[in-house]
Amino acid sequence: MQKKKIMFPLLPLLLLSCSSAELTEIPGMVNPETTVYKMPEESAPHEGTWLQWPHQYQYGTTYRNRLDATWIAMTRELVKSEKVHIIAYNNTEKNRITGLLNTAGVPLSNINFKIYPTDDFWVRDNGPIYV
């Protein structure tokens, strides 16, 4: 506990002791003034696609059931060439989705499931965007 009390007051002094020139001289450090960030277009190469699977908790089972075939078809095509990250509302939904994909003959080897309670299936509306 004693070390924390000593280090905390010293932290500002340590940070202020480095000039900005010294910081930019660190090998491998990115210079924010010369780095260009851009949002790649949708057709650019990428690691995988994220799908939020429709569930019954927002609009009911009829709505969900009408969309299942579309999500199965998207997953079937995507797993042929990339990873598919499927967001399932809960473990019950994950098991249901896994059953649907197995029944449809979609291989699960390129699928990664995440459990997260969503309010809709549009991942672009509530998922992260990285640049």
Buried (B, 14 or more C-beta within 10 A) or exposed (E): EEEEEEEEEEEEEEEEEEEEEEEEEEEEEEEEEEEEEEEEEEEEEEEBBBBBBBBBBBBEEEEBEEBBEEBBEEBBEBBEEBBBBBBBBEEEBBEBBBEBBEEEEBEBEBBEBEEEEBEEBEBEEEBEEEE
